[in-house]
Amino acid sequence: MSTSPVTFFHAPNSRSAATRALFEELGVPFDMVSLDLKRNEQRSPEYLAINPMGKVPAIRHEGALITEQPAIMLYLADLYPEKHLAPAIDDPLRGPYLRWMVFYGSCFEPAIMDFSAKRAPMPAMQCGYGDYDSVMHVIAAQLQQGPWLLGERFTAADVLWGGALNFALMFKLVPDWPVFRAYVERVQSRPGIKRASERDQALAREQEETLAA
């Protein structure tokens, strides 16, 4: 599919790393605008005009501005259908794929943030994600069906969840269960994911050197 390159607003050592990994998995050109979080560039007037939340990632493509990582990844995977990283609308896996892309932001992120902050959980009936333990067990049960989130097919959802669970394991925000470890290792061992990580580390070093100069 022929399309103009996407402009990608990104900062290393942030959740935006998963979107960079998706670009590597897609193998498509893009224009990157890098932000230095230590210089607070995400709070500059120029960037707040792009994302008033002052967060990365964000993308701009042919007049459309998209924020929120799952929305960005859904957009990119659909933009390049020939890369086969998203089930088509008539594929039986499309519904489960959408479920897990949305589950990340609606359940997983708020659950681990409450856990990290040691906030007393709300009653399950009042809490949008239910409760932390249920979220963890639901994810683990899905991954047990592996090797990927949707079984035999690798999709953009695995790029999202492989990065999210890798981050969460590093900071002890999820249980150190073998099913989580094995899944993260499978995702992180993919050439595209490794390439994105290496390039992000190089960008982080460049920013550190600039900051120290």
N, C-alpha and C positions, 0 to 999 in steps of 0.2 A: 504494500500500500504506500503510495507516495503522499507525503505530508510535509509541511514545513517543520523545522526543528522546534522543539519545546524549550522555553526558557525556564530554567530550574534554579530556584533560590534555595541555597543550601549552606549549612555550617557543619564542619566536622565535629565529631564527638557529641552528636546529638541524635535525636530520634530520626532526623532526616537521613541518616545513614541507610535506612531500609529503602528509601526511594532511590538513592544513588545505586544501591545494589540492584534494584529492579531495572534501572537504565542499563546496567552492565549485562543483566540476564537478557534483556531485549536486544542488546547489541545495536542500538540506534543512535544517531547523532543527537546532541542536545547542546544548548548554550547554557553554561552554568554561571550564575552570579553567586560568588562565595561571600558569606558574612562571617565576621569575627565576633563571636559571642562575648569574648573577654573585653572587646572594645565597645560592647553594647550596640553594635551596628544594627541589631534586630529591632532596636528602639529608635532608630533614626527616623526623622519625618519622611524620608524617601521610602523606607521600607514599611513604615506604618500605613502609608498610602496603599501599599500592596496587601498587607495583612495587618489590620488594626489590632490583632491579638499579639503582634510582635513575636510570632513563632515561625519556625521552619519545620517542614518544607512548605513551599508554595510553588506553583507552576503557572506559566502564562502561555497560552497557545491560541493563535488566530483570534484574538480578541476575548478569549475566555480566561478568567482568572480562577484558579482552583486552589483551595487550602484544605487542610485536614488530610492526614496521610492516607487513610483508607480511601477517601474520595479520589485523591491523586492517583493512587495505584489502580483503582478501578478504571479511571479515565485512561491511563497509559496502556494498560493491558488491552482495553477495548480499541484503543487507537491503532494498535498494531496487531490485528487479529491473526496475521500470518505467522506470528511468533508463538501462537498457541499457549499463551499464559493465562487465558481466561476462557472458561467454557462459554460457548455461544448461547444466545437467548433460548434456543430450542433444545439445548443439551440438558439432560436430567441432572447434571452436576451444577447447573447454573444457580439453582436455589440454594443448595448447601454452600456453594462458593460465596454467594452474597451474605448468607447467614454468618459465616466466619469472618468475613471482612468487616461486618458491622459489629459483631460480638467483641472485637478488639477494643473499639472505642466506647461501646455502651456498657460493657461488663468488665473486661480485663483491666483496662487502665484505671477506672475508678476503684476497683477492688484492690489493686496493688498500691495505689496512692493512699487509700485509707489504711492499709496494712503498714505502709512505710511510716506514716504519720502517727501510728499507734492510736488512731481515733477509735473510740468505742463504736462498734457497729450499730447501725440503726436496725430496728425490727425488720425482718425480711419483707414483710408486706409493704413497708414504706420505702424500701431501698430498691433503686432501679436495677441493680445487678443481683439482688437476692442476698447472698452472703459469700464471703471469700472462699470458704471451703468448697461450696458447691461449684463456684467458678473453676477452681483448680481441678476438681474431679471431672467436670464436664470436658475440659480441655484434654486431660489425660486419657479419658475414655475414647475420645475421638482419635488421638494420636496412636493409641494402641492398635488401631486398624491399619496403620501405616502402609508403606514407608512415609507417605506424605499425608497432609491434612485431609485430602479428599481420596485417600487410598493410593492407587497406583499412579495417579496423574499429578505431576508437579505444576503448580500454578503460582500466580502472583500472591495468593494467600500464604504460601509457604515462605515467600520472601519477607512478607510482613511479620508472620508469626515466628519464623526462625530468628529474625532480628530482635523481636520483642522478648522472646523467651531467653535468648542469649544475654540480653541486658538484665533481665529480671534475675537470672541465675547468678550473674556476677555480683549483683547488689543484694542477694538473698531475699528477694521479694516474692519468690515462689518456692515451693518445696523442692529440695534437691533429689527429685525422683529420677530413676533410671530412664523412664520413658521421655522425660523432658531432655535429659542429657543426650540421649541417643539421637533424638530428633534434631536438636541444635547442631550436633556434630555432623549429621547428614547435610543439613542446609549449609552450614559454614564451610564445608569441604568442597562445595561446588566452585568451579573456576571463576565464574562471574562474581560470585559473592566474595571470594578471596581477592579478586582483582579490585573490587570496589573498596574493600577494607585497606588494602595496600595504598591505594591512591588517596584515600581519606587520611591515612596516617601521614602521608607526605604533605598533604595540604595543611594538616594540623601543625607539622613541624615548620612549614613556611610561615604560618601565622605567628607561631611562638618566636621565631627569629625576627620577624618584623616588629613584634611587640617589644622585644628586648633591645632593638636597635636605637 
